[in-house]
């Protein structure tokens, strides 16, 4: 879900930092973002011109939470649907921002 949100915000013109504690998850997310972008472009939903620049210029990935939220104007939580994980994620990002 996070990769879809990252792509949607990037297509809307926002700079996005995608965070996960697992590097493998970030690698999978990047691949999915590219795949969905290509599908949208092939289907004529979005303009494929500038596809590389849109993804490279607007979406970065990091396993470092402090780096992910350092310049954020908006933090969107998209962790697994587990209440304890959601609370922990919220506390962590709030603590880092303060």
C-alpha positions as CSV (number, residue, x, y, z in Angstrom):
1,X,0.0,0.0,0.0
2,X,2.8,2.4,0.8
3,X,4.3,2.1,-2.7
4,X,1.0,3.0,-4.2
5,X,0.6,6.0,-2.0
6,X,4.2,7.1,-2.8
7,X,3.4,6.9,-6.5
8,X,0.1,8.7,-6.2
9,X,1.8,11.6,-4.3
10,X,4.7,11.7,-6.7
11,X,2.3,11.8,-9.7
12,X,0.6,14.7,-7.9
13,X,3.9,16.6,-7.9
14,X,5.0,15.9,-4.3
15,X,8.5,14.8,-3.3
16,X,8.1,11.6,-1.4
17,X,10.4,9.6,1.0
18,X,9.3,6.0,1.3
19,X,10.5,4.4,4.6
20,X,10.7,0.8,5.7
21,X,12.9,-0.8,8.3
22,X,13.7,-3.6,5.8
23,X,15.8,-2.8,2.8
24,X,14.3,-5.7,0.9
25,X,10.8,-4.2,1.3
26,X,12.1,-0.9,-0.1
27,X,13.6,-2.7,-3.1
28,X,10.3,-4.5,-3.8
29,X,8.5,-1.2,-3.4
30,X,10.7,0.5,-6.0
31,X,10.1,-2.3,-8.4
32,X,6.4,-2.2,-7.9
33,X,6.3,1.6,-8.3
34,X,8.1,1.3,-11.7
35,X,5.8,-1.6,-12.8
36,X,2.6,0.3,-11.9
37,X,3.9,3.5,-13.5
38,X,4.6,1.6,-16.7
39,X,1.2,0.0,-16.6
40,X,-0.5,3.4,-16.1
41,X,1.5,4.8,-19.0
42,X,0.8,1.9,-21.3
43,X,-2.9,2.2,-20.6
44,X,-2.9,5.9,-21.4
45,X,-3.8,6.9,-17.8
46,X,-0.6,9.0,-17.4
47,X,1.8,10.6,-19.8
48,X,4.9,8.4,-20.1
49,X,7.2,11.3,-21.0
50,X,9.4,12.1,-18.1
51,X,8.7,8.8,-16.4
52,X,12.2,8.3,-15.2
53,X,12.5,11.9,-13.9
54,X,9.2,11.7,-12.1
55,X,10.2,8.6,-10.2
56,X,13.8,9.5,-9.7
57,X,13.3,13.2,-8.8
58,X,10.2,12.7,-6.6
59,X,10.6,9.4,-4.8
60,X,13.5,8.4,-2.5
61,X,13.7,5.4,-0.3
62,X,15.4,5.0,3.1
63,X,15.5,2.6,6.0
64,X,16.5,5.6,8.2
65,X,13.4,6.9,9.9
66,X,15.1,10.2,11.0
67,X,16.1,10.9,7.3
68,X,12.6,9.9,6.1
69,X,10.8,12.5,8.3
70,X,13.4,15.2,8.7
71,X,11.9,17.5,6.0
72,X,8.4,16.1,5.9
73,X,5.4,18.4,5.8
74,X,3.1,15.4,6.0
75,X,3.7,11.9,7.3
76,X,1.4,9.1,6.0
77,X,1.5,5.8,8.0
78,X,1.0,2.7,5.9
79,X,2.3,-0.1,8.1
80,X,0.7,-3.5,8.5
81,X,-2.8,-3.6,10.1
82,X,-1.5,-4.4,13.6
83,X,-2.4,-2.0,16.4
84,X,0.8,-2.4,18.3
85,X,3.0,-1.9,15.2
86,X,0.9,1.2,14.3
87,X,1.3,2.7,17.8
88,X,5.1,2.0,17.7
89,X,5.4,3.6,14.3
90,X,3.5,6.6,15.3
91,X,5.5,7.1,18.5
92,X,8.8,6.6,16.6
93,X,8.1,9.1,13.9
94,X,6.7,11.7,16.5
95,X,9.8,11.2,18.7
96,X,12.2,11.7,15.7
97,X,10.3,14.9,14.6
98,X,10.5,16.5,18.1
